[in-house]
């Protein structure tokens, strides 16, 4: 009787072994041998894989979808079906090869073909179109000699074990369980490439030009509807425009949405770039000088020609002086194929070719375009030294920056532009409809109504009027930023002047234009850092000397702005400070 608990305990321990490891009893002898060998690629390392092909069934088209990735050099991969566009070898390709090499068999489930549909293991390439259910994903890998290293069909998820799926070799009826991740197997082009062709950071964008025009083919001209230019001085500065509509200002949220669209733009496909195929895709070549000089150009048999698209252009200037031009053309087919253009041989002329690069007839209108489809786009990049912030950096500072990481020597702006242009001129890009819409907002959304001009307290005057009148007083001086100050008394001429890195001792009283006091130093001078206060204070202190006694008139933009500091300081309040600079403390080393 004492032996029974021991036997039961042993049996309980055995049941803890995962079911996908323990084989079914009728096949115990056969399965033991299988555990000792991987499912496929036992003697192959990922570096020996030359091609990877994934096939899966598309229920919407009742046909198989295929995508092949091919090694090009030691560490590079390309996608032959998409004109050898570079694949991201460090991501999807790596996961697909490594994740399915050396995977061990689990338990033998069945050898009965009648169960393939139930287990999701019908070959997606099976020509029998009556088999529409239960098709799995097929992965085929070959080496440099063309030898098949692995040819595997992955089916449904098994209930026994985490991450365990039914799997069989394409040439075998034996179904096993195995730990794999089928999500690494995709037939979508976008899953294998660097989806963002620009690779630009939002904080690096300094200027945008939105060119909106129509192509009048009948009269062979470009009708410019509007060209909107916005820019900013830094990553967190507001967007401004030199020519806002009357009583309007730049809508910061609308420009922010364009910037967000640029940094999150996703490719839907690519086409080989060829100047003779431009017009069928909604692009036109015009003689230089017939459109604005900023239009990108390409070389043709007729010489340099300006490139325009029938859906306008968006220019982006970055802080390193690179100017990207995104030119938008026709709608692209959703299935990522372009039979009308791609079926022609490369040396064939398009049927509706533009003679000498000129448009022909009719007028392309945005409202004529179908919605909800991908869109053709061509990319150009040039270099503008005047916009390169690095080029404006003092040589000694630039040398110090380069010395911090000499192994990562940064290319010049001109070199970066040339490198990017070589990449862009190989392809037409296809972007999603969502990306296109985010980059081409309605022009009326780019501006918003100006808020009412803020009033200067209870004076009955606007801030602008009050400051303008105050600035006309002979004793008041106005700086380039709009700071106004009045010298009440001066310290010694040789007294120190603070820099933004200094700390100072100051006595002060702060009032609004109607005389209401909102702040003052208490029990003697107050100490603070020159760079720790509002802009108006920082600017004034760096102009003062120790012992100076000034009166400051600070406009809202140099004070607390639209937010104010309620309840003491209202929104858009002009601040008046009576300030005496008592002491400039030396910078601590």
ZIZI-V16795 format. One record per backbone hydrogen bond with DSSP energy under -0.5 kcal/mol. CO is the residue of the C=O (numbers start at 1). NH is the residue of the N-H. E is the energy in kcal/mol with one decimal. If there is no record, write none. Layout:
co:CO nh:NH e:E
co:CO nh:NH e:E
This chain:
co:1 nh:4 e:-0.6
co:2 nh:6 e:-0.6
co:3 nh:7 e:-1.9
co:4 nh:8 e:-2.4
co:5 nh:9 e:-2.4
co:6 nh:10 e:-2.0
co:7 nh:11 e:-2.1
co:8 nh:12 e:-2.2
co:9 nh:13 e:-1.9
co:10 nh:14 e:-1.8
co:11 nh:15 e:-1.7
co:12 nh:16 e:-0.5
co:13 nh:16 e:-1.0
co:14 nh:17 e:-1.9
co:18 nh:21 e:-1.4
co:18 nh:22 e:-1.8
co:20 nh:107 e:-0.7
co:24 nh:27 e:-1.5
co:25 nh:28 e:-1.7
co:27 nh:31 e:-2.9
co:28 nh:32 e:-2.0
co:29 nh:33 e:-1.0
co:30 nh:34 e:-1.3
co:31 nh:35 e:-2.3
co:32 nh:36 e:-0.7
co:33 nh:36 e:-0.6
co:34 nh:37 e:-1.8
co:37 nh:105 e:-0.8
co:40 nh:102 e:-1.9
co:41 nh:44 e:-1.4
co:45 nh:48 e:-2.3
co:46 nh:49 e:-1.6
co:48 nh:144 e:-0.6
co:50 nh:71 e:-3.2
co:51 nh:142 e:-1.7
co:52 nh:69 e:-3.0
co:53 nh:140 e:-2.6
co:54 nh:67 e:-1.9
co:55 nh:138 e:-2.9
co:56 nh:65 e:-3.4
co:57 nh:59 e:-0.7
co:58 nh:62 e:-1.5
co:58 nh:63 e:-1.3
co:63 nh:58 e:-2.7
co:65 nh:56 e:-2.1
co:67 nh:54 e:-2.6
co:69 nh:52 e:-2.5
co:70 nh:78 e:-2.9
co:76 nh:72 e:-3.7
co:77 nh:87 e:-2.9
co:78 nh:70 e:-3.1
co:78 nh:80 e:-0.7
co:79 nh:82 e:-1.8
co:79 nh:84 e:-1.2
co:79 nh:85 e:-1.0
co:80 nh:83 e:-1.2
co:82 nh:85 e:-0.9
co:85 nh:79 e:-1.6
co:87 nh:77 e:-0.6
co:87 nh:89 e:-1.3
co:88 nh:91 e:-1.8
co:88 nh:93 e:-0.8
co:91 nh:95 e:-2.3
co:92 nh:96 e:-2.4
co:93 nh:97 e:-2.4
co:94 nh:98 e:-2.5
co:95 nh:99 e:-1.7
co:97 nh:100 e:-1.0
co:97 nh:101 e:-0.6
co:98 nh:101 e:-0.8
co:100 nh:102 e:-0.5
co:103 nh:39 e:-4.4
co:107 nh:109 e:-0.6
co:107 nh:177 e:-1.3
co:110 nh:175 e:-3.0
co:111 nh:113 e:-0.7
co:112 nh:115 e:-1.9
co:113 nh:116 e:-1.8
co:115 nh:119 e:-2.1
co:116 nh:120 e:-0.7
co:116 nh:121 e:-3.1
co:117 nh:120 e:-0.9
co:119 nh:156 e:-2.9
co:122 nh:136 e:-2.4
co:123 nh:126 e:-1.9
co:127 nh:129 e:-1.2
co:128 nh:131 e:-1.6
co:130 nh:132 e:-1.5
co:134 nh:122 e:-2.6
co:137 nh:154 e:-2.9
co:138 nh:55 e:-2.2
co:139 nh:152 e:-3.0
co:140 nh:53 e:-2.8
co:141 nh:149 e:-2.9
co:141 nh:150 e:-1.7
co:142 nh:50 e:-3.2
co:142 nh:51 e:-1.6
co:143 nh:146 e:-1.9
co:147 nh:143 e:-2.1
co:147 nh:149 e:-0.6
co:149 nh:41 e:-1.0
co:150 nh:141 e:-2.8
co:151 nh:170 e:-2.6
co:152 nh:139 e:-3.0
co:153 nh:168 e:-2.1
co:154 nh:137 e:-2.2
co:156 nh:166 e:-2.4
co:159 nh:161 e:-1.1
co:161 nh:164 e:-1.0
co:163 nh:180 e:-1.0
co:164 nh:158 e:-2.7
co:165 nh:178 e:-2.0
co:166 nh:155 e:-3.1
co:167 nh:176 e:-2.8
co:168 nh:153 e:-3.1
co:169 nh:172 e:-2.1
co:175 nh:109 e:-3.3
co:175 nh:110 e:-0.9
co:176 nh:167 e:-2.9
co:177 nh:106 e:-2.3
co:178 nh:165 e:-2.8
co:178 nh:180 e:-1.0
co:181 nh:184 e:-2.0
co:182 nh:185 e:-2.2
co:184 nh:186 e:-0.7
co:187 nh:189 e:-0.5
co:188 nh:191 e:-1.2
co:189 nh:192 e:-1.9
co:190 nh:193 e:-0.6
co:192 nh:88 e:-3.5
co:193 nh:195 e:-0.9
co:195 nh:197 e:-0.8
co:195 nh:267 e:-1.1
co:201 nh:204 e:-1.3
co:202 nh:205 e:-1.3
co:204 nh:319 e:-2.1
co:206 nh:232 e:-2.2
co:207 nh:317 e:-2.5
co:208 nh:230 e:-2.5
co:209 nh:211 e:-0.8
co:209 nh:315 e:-2.7
co:210 nh:212 e:-0.6
co:210 nh:228 e:-2.3
co:211 nh:213 e:-0.5
co:211 nh:313 e:-2.1
co:212 nh:225 e:-2.1
co:212 nh:226 e:-2.1
co:214 nh:216 e:-0.7
co:214 nh:223 e:-2.4
co:215 nh:217 e:-1.1
co:215 nh:364 e:-1.8
co:216 nh:221 e:-2.1
co:221 nh:216 e:-2.3
co:221 nh:223 e:-0.5
co:222 nh:224 e:-0.8
co:223 nh:214 e:-2.4
co:223 nh:225 e:-0.5
co:226 nh:212 e:-3.0
co:227 nh:229 e:-0.5
co:228 nh:210 e:-3.0
co:230 nh:208 e:-2.5
co:231 nh:240 e:-2.7
co:234 nh:237 e:-0.7
co:240 nh:231 e:-2.3
co:245 nh:248 e:-2.0
co:247 nh:450 e:-2.2
co:249 nh:448 e:-2.8
co:250 nh:252 e:-1.0
co:251 nh:255 e:-1.9
co:252 nh:256 e:-2.4
co:253 nh:257 e:-1.7
co:254 nh:258 e:-1.5
co:255 nh:259 e:-2.4
co:256 nh:260 e:-2.4
co:257 nh:261 e:-2.2
co:258 nh:262 e:-2.1
co:259 nh:263 e:-2.0
co:260 nh:264 e:-1.0
co:262 nh:265 e:-0.7
co:266 nh:432 e:-1.1
co:269 nh:430 e:-2.5
co:271 nh:428 e:-3.2
co:274 nh:277 e:-1.8
co:275 nh:278 e:-1.4
co:277 nh:281 e:-0.6
co:278 nh:281 e:-1.3
co:278 nh:283 e:-1.9
co:279 nh:282 e:-2.6
co:281 nh:330 e:-2.9
co:282 nh:310 e:-2.4
co:284 nh:286 e:-0.6
co:284 nh:308 e:-2.1
co:286 nh:306 e:-3.0
co:287 nh:290 e:-1.9
co:292 nh:295 e:-1.9
co:296 nh:307 e:-2.9
co:298 nh:305 e:-2.5
co:300 nh:303 e:-2.0
co:303 nh:300 e:-1.6
co:304 nh:288 e:-0.8
co:305 nh:298 e:-2.2
co:306 nh:286 e:-2.4
co:308 nh:284 e:-2.6
co:309 nh:312 e:-1.6
co:312 nh:328 e:-2.3
co:313 nh:211 e:-2.5
co:314 nh:326 e:-3.1
co:315 nh:209 e:-2.1
co:316 nh:324 e:-3.0
co:317 nh:206 e:-3.0
co:317 nh:207 e:-1.6
co:318 nh:321 e:-1.8
co:319 nh:389 e:-3.4
co:321 nh:384 e:-3.1
co:322 nh:318 e:-2.4
co:322 nh:324 e:-0.6
co:323 nh:382 e:-2.0
co:324 nh:316 e:-2.8
co:324 nh:326 e:-0.5
co:325 nh:327 e:-0.6
co:325 nh:380 e:-1.8
co:326 nh:314 e:-2.4
co:327 nh:378 e:-2.3
co:328 nh:311 e:-2.0
co:330 nh:376 e:-2.9
co:332 nh:374 e:-0.5
co:333 nh:336 e:-1.4
co:338 nh:341 e:-0.6
co:338 nh:342 e:-3.5
co:339 nh:343 e:-1.4
co:341 nh:344 e:-1.0
co:345 nh:348 e:-1.8
co:350 nh:353 e:-1.3
co:353 nh:355 e:-0.6
co:354 nh:357 e:-1.8
co:355 nh:358 e:-2.2
co:362 nh:217 e:-1.7
co:362 nh:218 e:-1.2
co:363 nh:365 e:-0.5
co:364 nh:215 e:-0.7
co:365 nh:368 e:-1.6
co:366 nh:369 e:-1.7
co:374 nh:332 e:-2.5
co:375 nh:431 e:-2.6
co:376 nh:329 e:-2.5
co:377 nh:429 e:-3.3
co:378 nh:327 e:-2.5
co:380 nh:325 e:-2.8
co:382 nh:323 e:-2.8
co:383 nh:385 e:-0.6
co:384 nh:387 e:-1.5
co:385 nh:388 e:-1.5
co:387 nh:321 e:-0.7
co:387 nh:389 e:-0.8
co:388 nh:392 e:-1.0
co:390 nh:393 e:-1.0
co:394 nh:397 e:-0.7
co:394 nh:398 e:-2.3
co:395 nh:399 e:-2.4
co:396 nh:400 e:-1.8
co:397 nh:401 e:-2.2
co:398 nh:402 e:-2.2
co:399 nh:403 e:-2.1
co:400 nh:404 e:-0.9
co:401 nh:404 e:-0.5
co:401 nh:405 e:-0.6
co:402 nh:405 e:-0.6
co:403 nh:406 e:-0.6
co:405 nh:408 e:-1.6
co:406 nh:409 e:-0.5
co:412 nh:416 e:-2.5
co:413 nh:417 e:-2.2
co:414 nh:418 e:-2.1
co:415 nh:419 e:-2.2
co:416 nh:420 e:-2.4
co:417 nh:421 e:-2.5
co:418 nh:422 e:-2.0
co:419 nh:423 e:-1.2
co:420 nh:424 e:-2.6
co:421 nh:425 e:-2.4
co:423 nh:426 e:-1.1
co:424 nh:427 e:-1.4
co:426 nh:273 e:-2.2
co:428 nh:271 e:-2.3
co:429 nh:377 e:-2.5
co:429 nh:431 e:-0.5
co:430 nh:268 e:-4.1
co:430 nh:269 e:-1.4
co:431 nh:375 e:-2.8
co:432 nh:436 e:-2.3
co:433 nh:437 e:-2.6
co:434 nh:438 e:-1.9
co:435 nh:439 e:-1.4
co:436 nh:440 e:-1.1
co:442 nh:445 e:-2.0
co:443 nh:446 e:-1.5
co:446 nh:251 e:-2.7
co:448 nh:249 e:-2.5
co:454 nh:463 e:-2.6
co:455 nh:457 e:-1.7
co:456 nh:459 e:-1.9
co:461 nh:456 e:-3.4
co:462 nh:466 e:-2.8
co:463 nh:467 e:-2.7
co:464 nh:468 e:-2.3
co:465 nh:469 e:-2.4
co:466 nh:470 e:-2.6
co:467 nh:471 e:-2.5
co:468 nh:472 e:-0.7
co:469 nh:472 e:-0.8
co:470 nh:473 e:-1.2
co:473 nh:476 e:-1.6
co:475 nh:487 e:-0.5
co:477 nh:485 e:-2.3
co:479 nh:482 e:-1.3
co:483 nh:479 e:-2.8
co:484 nh:553 e:-3.3
co:485 nh:477 e:-2.7
co:486 nh:488 e:-0.7
co:486 nh:551 e:-2.6
co:489 nh:549 e:-3.0
co:492 nh:495 e:-1.6
co:496 nh:546 e:-2.2
co:499 nh:502 e:-1.6
co:500 nh:531 e:-1.1
co:502 nh:530 e:-2.6
co:503 nh:585 e:-2.7
co:504 nh:528 e:-1.7
co:505 nh:582 e:-1.7
co:505 nh:583 e:-1.7
co:506 nh:526 e:-3.6
co:507 nh:580 e:-2.6
co:508 nh:521 e:-2.3
co:509 nh:578 e:-2.5
co:510 nh:518 e:-2.4
co:510 nh:519 e:-1.4
co:511 nh:576 e:-2.7
co:512 nh:515 e:-2.1
co:516 nh:512 e:-2.1
co:519 nh:510 e:-3.3
co:526 nh:506 e:-2.5
co:528 nh:504 e:-2.6
co:529 nh:532 e:-1.7
co:530 nh:533 e:-0.7
co:534 nh:538 e:-2.3
co:535 nh:539 e:-2.6
co:536 nh:540 e:-2.1
co:537 nh:541 e:-2.9
co:538 nh:542 e:-1.7
co:539 nh:543 e:-0.6
co:540 nh:543 e:-1.2
co:540 nh:544 e:-1.1
co:541 nh:498 e:-0.6
co:545 nh:548 e:-2.4
co:548 nh:581 e:-2.4
co:549 nh:488 e:-2.4
co:549 nh:489 e:-1.9
co:550 nh:579 e:-3.0
co:551 nh:486 e:-2.4
co:552 nh:554 e:-0.5
co:552 nh:577 e:-2.0
co:553 nh:484 e:-2.0
co:553 nh:555 e:-0.6
co:554 nh:575 e:-2.6
co:555 nh:558 e:-1.7
co:556 nh:559 e:-1.5
co:556 nh:561 e:-2.2
co:558 nh:536 e:-2.8
co:560 nh:563 e:-0.7
co:560 nh:564 e:-2.0
co:561 nh:572 e:-2.5
co:563 nh:566 e:-0.5
co:565 nh:568 e:-0.8
co:565 nh:569 e:-2.2
co:568 nh:570 e:-0.6
co:569 nh:565 e:-2.4
co:570 nh:573 e:-0.9
co:575 nh:554 e:-3.3
co:576 nh:511 e:-3.0
co:577 nh:552 e:-3.1
co:577 nh:579 e:-0.7
co:578 nh:509 e:-1.4
co:579 nh:550 e:-2.6
co:580 nh:507 e:-2.0
co:580 nh:582 e:-1.0
co:581 nh:547 e:-3.5
co:583 nh:505 e:-2.5
co:583 nh:585 e:-0.6
co:585 nh:503 e:-0.7
